[in-house]
């Protein structure tokens, strides 16, 4: 096999893994009401199915690079696909909510390694001048997942059964396993630096405790449990600070936060993604449970958001060049937040074109928001800190998805019980998660775009002095 054909095969393998992971993140939401009916639980009780997957990915993503160095890229990528497929089979075989959550955790173990190790394999096999084009090719697969996922999930539920939203991963994964053994370069083991297991454990404990505090799985003394879990999350995060200062090679260096835009971007990302992550979970439930849409119809209704997001991507760079990150993120965050609030206006009498328009505005603004937030958060990091910063950023992204689902679902339950109306519960929940997103607009006002300008002024001053 020639070098070019080998690289093409590699890119297709990594793209397939990325597609499988992106598809699984979105395909589940449309099927949640049918899954809940089959498992004999309330639809909003299905939150752990999403949260368990994203939280597992958040905890294990930082270890993916170390595992690839320690055991070899091909071996670990093969194991990631295999674990993901086994988790998918477990999900399809589940007869209780508990079994499904355990299987989703297994899926998350495999999913946490698919994209990072795939990127690493491409980085090690593709020349520098081709790397950007290679990542662009892979990212197309990630964009297809949100477009295909909701509709495909609704079609499976309506024509076959919800089990097929997981079983579809089996043939894709089988082809991936064959292709990995056949085409993926055998990058061997290297002298991997010691992995910071204790640091990873502290941050994982923080994320788990914080997530459980949002939606404590107990009925008695719920407030006390939540307070205790919040305290545990805070203590584990605070314990990491002196630990990281003492350790020579911590999981995440504290020097990352000396770059002001990284800190602002991280907080802004967390708040903004809570709201935008609640939407894919709440909207299919609203459409099916309150408006009476079929699973396929509700899946098709998510298409305007996905397609608008894809169409809007080319607008990002020109808008940022013209207005700067701070103004762009201020205005765009307000659009995202208000579009989330606008979902509260949807009722049985809302014209279909209005529903589609709200979804399209949300999808376009949200797509541009993600790209801008990613860029402004990471662009100021040094080459040495880029890898570590990207891993921490990925953890926060996954954590925010889980928090969005927990907060969104929890608010619907709370308002529905308090006001005796599920419809009002959904409306107030959209207002609240939209308001959380709007708070991130204030956070992004603290972005510092001055360093570059100061550097230009300093050079001008030096030139005048000469």
N, C-alpha and C positions, 0 to 999 in steps of 0.2 A: 504494500500500500504506500502511495506517495505521501510526502509530508502534507501537501495541501488537502488531500482526501482524508488523512488522519485527523487534521485539525477540524475539518468540516464535521466529521463524525463526533469528535469531542464536543463541539459546540452544540450539536443536536442532542447529545446525551445530557449535557448540563441544562439545556433549554427544556428538555422533557421533564427533568427533575424539578426545575423551577415552576413549570406549568402544573405539575402534579401537586406541588405544595400550594401554589396560588389558587388552584381550583378547589382544593380541599378547604381553604380558608373561607371561600364564598359559597360553595355549593350547599353547605349544611343549613344555612339560615332559612332558605325557602322551605326546607323539609321539616323544620322543627315542630310545627303543629301536628303533622302526621306522625312523626316519631313519638311525640308526647302521647298521642292517642293510642299508639301501639303499645307503649310502655306503661300506660295507665297512670300518667302524671299530668299535672297542669302544664300548659305550654311555656309559661314563664319560669317554671321549675327547671327548664332545660338549659338555663344559663351555664351551669358547670360544664356542659358539653363543649361550649366554646372557650370558657375561661381556662379549663384544664389544659387544653391544647396550646393556647397562646402562652400561658404561664410556664409550661414545660419548655417551650421554645425559648422563652426569655432567659430561663435559668441555664440552659445548656449551650446556647449559641457561643458564649465566650470560650468554651472548651473545644470547639470544633477545630480551630487552627492547630492547637496543641495535639489533638488526637491525630490529625493528618500528618504532622511532623513525626509523631512518635510511632505510628503504626503504618504509615504510607497512605498516600492520597487515594489510590485505587481501592485498597482494602477497606478503608473507612467509608468511602462513597458507596461501595457495594453493600456494606453493612447498613448504611443509612437507608438505602432503598429497601433492603430486605426487612428491616425493622418497621419501616413505614407501611409496607405491604402487609406484614403480619398484624400490625395495629389496625389496618383497614379491614382485614378479615375478622378481627376481634370485634370491631364496631358493628359489622354486618351481622355477627352472630349473637350480639348482646340481647338478653331478654329482660334486663332490668336497667334502670338508670345508672346504678352503681357500676355494673359491668361495662356499660357504654363509656362512662367517665374514665375507668381504668384503661380501656382500649384506646381512648383518645389521648391519654398520657403517653401510651406506647407510641402512638402515631407522632406525637409531639417530639419524642426522643429522636425519631428518624428525621422528621421535618426540620428540626433545629440544625441539622448538618447538611441538608441538601444544597441550599443556596451558598452558604459560606465556603464549603469545601469545593463546590462546583466552580465558584469564582477563583479559588486558589488553584485548582487544576488548570483553568484557562490561563491564569497569570503565569504559571510555570511552563506552559507549553506554547503560548502565543507570543510573538515578538512585540516589543513595546509599541511600535507604530501601528500594530493591528489590534492592540488590546481594547481601545475605545470602541472600535467597530464590532469587536467580538462581544463586548458587554451590551452594546446596543441590540445586537441580534438576540442575546439571551433575554433582555428586558421585554422584548416583544411577547415572549411566552408568558411573562408575568402579567402583561397587560391583557392577554387573552383570557386568563383565568377569571377575573372579575366580569368580563363580558359574557363568557360562556356559562360560568358557574350557576348563577341564580336560575337562568332559563333551563339549563340541563337538569338541575336539581328538581325544579317544578315538573318537568316532563317525566323524569323517572318516577317521582311520587305518584303522578296522576295516571301513568300508563302501566307501570310495573309495580314497584314498591320502593320505599325509602332506602332499603338495604343496598340498592344499586348505586346510591351516591358514594358509597364506600367500595363496593365491589368493582367499580370502574377502574380503581387504582391497581387492581390485580393484573390485568393484561398489560397496562402501561408499565407497571413495575417489572413484570416478567421480561418484557422487551428491554427495559433499562438494565436489568441484571445481566442479560446476555451481551448487550452492547458495551457495558463497563468492562467485562472480561475480555471482550473481543477488541475494543478500540481504545479504551482509556490508557494513556501512558502509565507505566508502572513506576511512578516516583517512589523510591524506597524510603525507608526510615532515615531520619536525620537526628542529629543531637538536639532534641527538643529541650528548651529551657524548662526548669522545674515549674510545674503548674501550681498556681496559688489556690489550693483546694480550700483552705480556711477562709480566704477572702471571698471566694465564690460562694462558700457556705453562708457567710454572714449576709451577703447581698441577696442570696436566694431566700434566706429566712426573712429578711426585710420584705421582699416582694410577696411571699406567701402570706405572712402575717397581715400585711396591709390589705391584700386582696380579700382575705377572709374577714377582716374587720369591716370591710364595706358590706359584705353579705354573710354575716356569721351564720353557720349552718346549725343553729340551735334556736329553740323557741323560748326556753326558760332562761331568764337573766340575760337576754340578748344584749342589752345595753352594756352590762358589765363585761360580757365576753368581748364586745367590740372595743371598749376602752382598753382592756387588757391586751388585745391583739395590736391595737395602735401603739401602745406603749412598747410592746415587744419589737415592733417594726422600727420605732424610733431608736430604741436601745441598740439594736443590731446595726443600724446605719451609723450611729454615733461611734460604736465600737470599731467600725472599719477605719475611721479616720486616724486614730493613733496607731492602729495596726499597720495601715498603709505607709505611714511615716517611718516606721521602724524597718519594714521589710525592704530589701534591696530591689526586688522585682515583683511588686504587688500586681493583682489582677488589673486594677486601674490606678494609674498614678494620680495623686492629688494635683500635680502640676497641670493636668488637663483643664482644671477650672481657673487657671491663671489667664486663659484666653477668654475674655469676657463674653464674646458672642457664643462660645460653646455653652456656657452656663445659661445664658438667656435663651438660646435656641433649645436647650434640653428641657427647660421648664415650660417654654411656650409650646413645644411639641407635645409634651405630656398633657397639658390642659386642652390644647386644640384637638388632639386625637381622641380624647375621651368622648367629646361630643360627636365627632365624625365617625367614630367606631360604634357608637350606639345606634346610628342610623341603619346600617345593614342588618342589625339584629331586630330593631323595633319595627321598621317599615313592613317587612313581610308578615310579621305578626299582626300589625294594624290592618293590612290589606285582607288577610285571610280571616282573622277572628272578628273584626269589627265591620268590614265592608263586604264580607262574603265572597271574596275572590277565590278562585280555584288556585291550587299550587302553581300550575303552569301560567295562569294569568298574572299572579303576583311576581313570578320569576321574570316574565316578559316586561313587567312594569319597571324592573331594575335596569333594563337595557338603556334607556335614555341617559341615566347617570353614568354608566360605564362608557358608552359611546361618546358622550360629551366630554368626558375626562380625557379620552384618547385624542379627540379633535383639538382640545385646548392646549395640549402639551407644547406645540410649536410657538404659542404666544408667550411662554414664560420668559425666555431670554430677552426678547425685545422690550417687554414691559419692565423688567428689572433694570436693564441698561438705561432706560429712559427715566424711571422714577426712583430707582434705588431700592434696596431690600426693605428699609424701614417703612417707607410710604406704601410700597406694594403690599407688604405683609399686613400693614394696618388696614388698608382698604379691603384686601381680599379676605382677611380673617372676619371682618364685619359681614361680608357677603356670605361666607360659609355659615357663620352663626345665625344670621337672619334667615337663611334658607332652611336651616334645621328648625328654627322656630316656626317657619311657614308650614311645616308638616302638620302642625297642630290645627291648621285650617281645613285639612282634608276630611271630608265626611262623605256619606252616601250620595249627597246631592252635588258633590264637586265634579265638574266636567272632566272627562278623561284628559283632555288637552292641557288643562291647568295642572293636574297631577304630574303629567309628563314634563311640563315646563319647570315645575319646582324641582323635580328630580334632575333635570338636565342642568339647571343653574347650580344645584348642589354638586353634581358630578364634575362640572367644568371647574368651578372654583376650588373644590376639594383636591382635584388632581394638580392644579397649579400650586395650591398651598403646600402639598406634600413635597413637591420638587423644590420649591423655594426654601421651605424649612430645612430640608436635608442639606441643601447647599450652604445656607448661611451658618448652620450649626458646625459644619465640618471644615469649611474653606479656610479658616484661620489657623488650623492646627498645623504643627510642624510635621515634616515627613516622619520623624521618629514617633510622634504621638498619634499619627493618623489611624493606624490599625487599632490601637487600644480605644481611641475615641469612637471609631466606627462600631466596635463591639458594644461599648456602653450605650451608644445611641440606638443600636438594634435592640438591646434589652429594654430600653425605655419605650420603644415603639410597641413591642409585644406586650409589655405591661399595660400600656395605655389601651390597647385593644381589649384586654381582659377587664380593665377597670370600666371602660365604656359600656360593655355588656352588663357587668354587675350593677353599675350605677343606674343605667337605663332601665333594666328589668326590675331592680329594687324600687325605683321611683314609681313605676307603673303599679306594682303591688301595693306600695304605701298609699298612693293617691286613690287607687281603686277601692281599697278597704276603707279609707277615711271618708270618701265622698259617695261610696256605694254605686259608682259608675265606672266601668272599665273604659268607656269612651273618653270620659273626662280624665281618667288616669293616664291614658296615652297622650292626650293633649297637653296636660301639665308637665309630663315627663319630657316631651319635645321642647317645651319652653325652657325647662331647667337645663337640659344638656346643651341646648343652644346658648344659654347664658354662660355656661362654663366655657364654651368655645369663645364667646365674645370677651371673656376675661383675658384670654391669651393675646388679644389685640393690644391690651395695655402692656402686657409683658414684652411684646415685640417692639414697643415704643422705646425700650431701653437698649436696643441694638446699637452698637458703636460702629458706625461706618467712617469714623474720623481718622483712624490710623493711616489709611492710605492718603487721605488729604493732608495730614500732618507731615507725612514723608515727602509729599510733593512740595509743600511749603518750605520744609527744611532744605531740600535740594535747591530751591529757588534762592533762599537766603544765603546759602553757601556760595552759590554762583555769583550773587551780587557782591558778596564780600571779597571774592577774588577780583 
